[in-house]
Amino acid sequence: QAQLVESGGGLVQPGGSLRLSCAASRIIFSLATMSWYRQAPGKQRDLVASITYGGSANYVDSVKGRFTISRDNAKSTVYLQMNSLKPEDTAVYYCRSPPYWGQGTQVTVSS
């Protein structure tokens, strides 16, 4: 069974930064497209960013210019660097490599 383990969430003030990590095991990480999703209370889970095995990245419009997705194939880890955070970024962030999901990590942006 594959496993995806997120870390790096927490409480941050508006304008602050966080870096999320997702460590993968028991998947062929170097060939996998990896994605970050988020789910705010009472809302559906939405795609935030994805990165292909070749390193091509895509972002939802609301995070372009603020978030950066990257990957380290040697460590089987994908990252989400989040800068200029806003209260509307508050959500549980999930790592995904289909068909697998991580358990999620809470990000709260509040003063």
NUVO-723502 format. One record per residue: residue in three letters; x, y, z of N, C-alpha, C, O in turn. Coordinates in steps of 0.1 Angstrom, whole numbers, padded with zeros to 4 digits, always signed. Each point is the difference from the previous one (the first is absolute). Layout:
BEGIN
ALAXYZXYZXYZXYZ;...
END
This chain:
BEGIN
GLN+0008-0012+0000-0008+0012+0000+0009+0012+0000+0009+0002+0008;ALA-0012+0007-0018+0008+0013+0000-0004+0009+0012-0011-0001+0006;GLN+0020+0009-0003-0002+0010+0011+0005+0013-0003+0011+0002-0006;LEU-0019+0008+0009+0004+0014-0002-0002+0007+0013-0011+0000+0006;VAL+0022+0007-0001-0001+0006+0013+0004+0015-0001+0011+0003-0004;GLU-0021+0005+0007+0002+0015+0000+0005+0005+0013-0002-0006+0010;SER+0010+0017-0011+0004+0007+0012+0002+0015-0004+0001+0003-0011;GLY+0001+0005+0022+0003+0014-0003-0011+0010+0002+0002+0012-0001;GLY-0014-0017+0004-0011+0009+0002+0001+0007+0014+0009-0003+0008;GLY-0018+0013-0006+0000+0007+0012-0007+0013-0001-0008+0003-0009;LEU+0010+0006+0019-0007+0013+0001+0010+0010-0004+0011+0001+0005;VAL-0015+0008-0014+0009+0011-0005-0009+0012-0002-0012+0000-0003;GLN+0019+0012+0005-0007+0012-0002-0002+0004-0015+0008-0005-0008;PRO-0017+0013+0004-0002+0004-0014+0013+0006-0005+0007+0008+0008;GLY-0003-0012-0020+0013+0005-0005+0012-0009+0003+0010+0002-0006;GLY-0013-0012+0014+0011-0009+0004+0002-0011-0010-0006-0001-0010;SER+0015-0008+0014+0004-0011-0009+0000-0014+0007+0002+0000+0012;LEU-0005-0010-0019+0002-0014+0005+0005-0009-0011-0003+0003-0012;ARG+0009-0013+0015+0004-0010-0010-0005-0014+0004+0003-0005+0011;LEU-0012+0000-0019-0005-0014+0002+0009-0010-0007+0005+0002-0010;SER-0004-0014+0017+0007-0011-0006-0009-0012-0001-0009-0002+0009;CYS+0011-0006-0019-0007-0013-0001+0010-0011-0003+0005+0000-0011;ALA-0003-0009+0020+0009-0011-0002-0008-0012-0005-0009-0004+0006;ALA+0014-0002-0017-0007-0011-0006+0008-0013+0002+0012+0000+0000;SER-0019-0011+0001+0006-0013+0001-0008-0010-0007-0012+0001-0001;ARG+0019-0011-0005-0007-0011-0007-0007+0004-0012-0010-0006-0004;ILE+0015+0017-0003-0005+0003-0013+0013+0003-0008+0010+0003+0005;ILE-0012-0003-0019+0011+0003-0008+0000+0015-0002-0005+0006-0009;PHE+0011+0001+0020-0001+0014+0001+0005+0008-0012-0007+0009-0005;SER+0018-0014-0001+0006+0008-0011-0009+0000-0012+0002+0009-0009;LEU-0012-0017+0008-0008-0001-0012-0014+0006+0003-0009+0001-0009;ALA+0007+0003+0022-0014+0004+0004-0002+0015-0001+0009+0008+0003;THR-0021-0005-0008-0004+0014+0001-0005+0002+0014-0009-0008+0005;MET+0014+0018+0002-0004+0003+0014-0008+0013+0001+0003+0010-0007;SER-0013-0010+0016-0009+0012+0001-0002+0003+0014+0001-0008+0009;TRP-0004+0021-0007-0005+0005+0013-0015+0005-0002-0003+0007-0010;TYR-0005-0011+0019-0014+0004+0000-0002+0007+0014+0008-0001+0009;ARG-0019+0008-0008-0004+0006+0013-0015+0000+0001-0008+0000-0010;GLN+0004-0001+0023-0015+0000+0003-0002+0009+0012+0004-0003+0011;ALA-0012+0013-0014-0004+0009+0011-0013-0005+0006-0007-0008-0006;PRO+0004+0012+0019-0012-0005+0007-0012+0003-0009-0003+0011-0004;GLY-0005-0022+0002-0013+0002-0007+0001+0001-0015-0009+0002-0007;LYS+0022-0004+0002+0002+0001-0014+0006-0013-0006+0004-0008+0007;GLN-0005+0007-0020+0006-0012-0007+0015+0001+0000+0006+0011+0002;ARG+0000-0022-0005+0014-0001-0001+0004+0004-0014-0004-0006-0010;ASP+0013+0016+0009+0004+0005-0013+0015-0001-0002+0008+0000+0009;LEU-0004-0002-0022+0014+0000-0004+0006+0013+0002-0005+0011-0003;VAL+0017-0011+0009+0008+0013+0002+0011+0000-0011+0002+0010-0006;ALA+0006-0021+0006+0012+0000-0009+0003-0015-0003-0003-0009+0008;SER+0010+0008-0020+0005-0014-0003+0013+0001-0007+0003+0011-0006;ILE+0005-0022+0006+0013+0000-0006+0002-0014-0007-0003-0010+0007;THR+0007+0010-0019+0002-0012-0007+0013-0006+0003+0008+0006+0007;TYR-0006-0019-0011+0013-0006+0003+0012+0008-0007+0011-0001+0005;GLY-0014+0008-0015+0010+0008-0007+0002+0014+0006+0009+0008-0004;GLY-0018-0005+0014+0002+0013+0006-0009+0011-0004+0002+0012+0004;SER-0011-0015-0014-0009+0011-0004-0011+0002+0010-0006-0009+0005;ALA+0004+0022-0001-0009+0003+0011-0012+0008-0005+0001+0008-0010;ASN-0012-0010+0016-0012+0008-0002-0007+0004+0013+0002-0007+0010;TYR-0008+0019-0011-0006+0005+0012-0014+0005-0002-0003+0004-0011;VAL-0005-0004+0021-0013+0007-0001+0003+0015+0000+0009+0004+0006;ASP-0018+0003-0012+0003+0015-0002+0001+0007+0013+0008+0009+0001;SER-0015-0013+0010+0000+0007+0012+0014-0001+0008+0002+0008+0009;VAL+0007-0017-0013+0012-0001+0007+0012+0003-0009+0012+0000+0004;LYS-0014+0003-0017+0011+0003-0009+0008+0012+0005-0006+0010+0003;GLY+0019-0011-0004+0008+0010+0005+0003+0000+0015+0009+0007+0005;ARG-0016-0015+0002+0001-0001+0015+0005-0014+0004+0008-0001+0010;PHE-0012-0009-0016+0003-0014+0003+0009-0006-0010+0000+0003-0012;THR+0009-0011+0017+0009-0008-0010+0001-0014+0004+0003-0004+0012;ILE-0006-0005-0021+0001-0014+0002+0013-0005-0006+0004+0004-0010;SER+0002-0013+0017+0013-0006-0004+0001-0014+0005-0008-0005+0008;ARG+0018-0002-0014+0001-0014+0004+0015-0004+0001+0009+0006-0007;ASP-0006-0015+0016+0014-0006+0001-0002-0015-0002-0004-0007+0009;ASN+0007+0002-0021-0002-0014-0003+0009-0009+0009-0004-0011+0003;ALA+0016+0016+0000+0009-0008+0008-0006-0003+0014+0003-0010+0007;LYS-0011+0020-0002-0006-0002+0013-0015-0004+0000-0007-0001+0010;SER+0002-0001-0023-0014-0003-0001-0009+0009+0007-0010-0004+0007;THR+0013+0017-0008-0007+0010+0007-0005+0012-0009+0008+0004-0009;VAL-0020+0000+0011-0005+0012-0008-0002+0011+0011-0005-0003+0011;TYR+0007+0015-0016-0001+0012+0009-0010+0010-0005-0003+0000-0012;LEU-0003+0008+0021-0008+0011-0004+0005+0012+0008-0003+0001+0012;GLN+0010+0008-0018+0004+0012+0006-0011+0011-0001-0004+0003-0012;MET-0001+0002+0023-0011+0009+0000+0004+0013+0006+0004+0001+0011;ASN-0004+0009-0019+0004+0014+0004-0012+0009-0001-0010-0003-0006;SER+0011+0015+0012-0010+0010+0000-0014-0007+0003-0010+0003-0007;LEU+0010-0010+0018-0013-0008+0003-0011+0010+0004+0002+0010+0006;LYS-0014-0014-0009-0012+0007+0002-0009-0008+0009+0000-0012+0000;PRO-0010+0019+0007-0009-0008+0008-0008-0010-0008-0004-0011+0004;GLU+0001+0014-0017-0007-0009-0009+0008-0013-0004-0005-0009-0006;ASP+0018+0009+0010+0008-0012-0002-0002-0010+0011+0005-0011-0001;THR-0012+0015+0011-0002-0010+0011-0008-0012-0004-0011+0001-0006;ALA+0017-0013+0008-0006-0012-0004+0008-0012+0005+0011+0002+0005;VAL-0016-0014-0007+0008-0012+0002+0006-0002-0014-0007-0001-0010;TYR+0020-0001+0009+0007-0002-0012+0004-0015-0001+0005-0006+0009;TYR-0008+0000-0021+0002-0014-0002+0009-0002-0012+0000+0007-0010;CYS+0009-0017+0012+0008-0005-0011-0007-0011-0007-0007-0008+0006;ARG+0009+0007-0020-0006-0010-0007+0009-0005-0011+0007+0007-0007;SER-0007-0021+0006+0006-0007-0011-0010-0011-0004-0001-0010+0007;PRO-0007+0012-0017-0012-0009-0002+0004-0014+0000+0010-0004-0006;PRO-0017-0005+0013-0013+0003+0006+0001+0004+0015-0010-0001+0008;TYR+0022+0004-0004+0003+0001+0015-0001+0015+0004+0003+0009-0007;TRP-0007-0008+0020+0000+0013+0007+0007-0001+0013+0001-0010+0006;GLY+0005+0022-0002+0006+0001+0013-0011+0003+0010-0012+0001-0003;GLN+0016+0000+0016-0010+0002+0010-0003+0015+0002-0010+0003+0007;GLY+0017+0006-0013-0002+0014+0001+0007+0007+0011+0004-0006+0010;THR-0001+0019-0012+0006+0008+0010-0007+0014+0000-0003+0005-0011;GLN+0000+0000+0023-0008+0012+0002+0009+0012-0002+0011+0001+0006;VAL-0016+0008-0014+0006+0013-0002-0010+0011+0004-0011+0000-0005;THR+0015+0008+0015-0009+0011+0005+0007+0013-0002+0011+0002+0006;VAL-0017+0007-0013+0005+0013-0002-0009+0010+0007-0011+0003-0004;SER+0016+0003+0015-0008+0008+0009+0009+0009+0008+0011-0003+0004;SER-0016+0016-0001+0008+0009+0008-0005-0002+0015+0005+0007+0009;
END
